[in-house]
Amino acid sequence: MEILLILTAGALNVACFFIGAKVGQTVAKGEKIEMPSVNLTQAARGRIDRKKAKKTQDRYNTIMRNIDNYDGTSNGQEDVPR
């Protein structure tokens, strides 16, 4: 357990070093540093849209598999999700 804690702390230290180096180089070049803006409603809508698209794609994939597996009987047919 202690080894995992040591490795995690070490990885975080290295990550913080690289982030600090990147920010330092950006400041040295004279570029402006901007904080990323997070729009929660837009992120939630995007997530909902991706879930709907995945459901639709899964439905179409099931239909296509059913067409490929059709041999005149109902053997090998899957239920199409709604």
Secondary structure, 3 states (H helix, E strand, C coil): CHHHHHHHHHHHHHHHHHHHHHHHHHHHHCCCCCCCCCCHHHHHHHHHHHHHHHHHHHHHHHHHHHHHHCCCCCCCCCCCCC
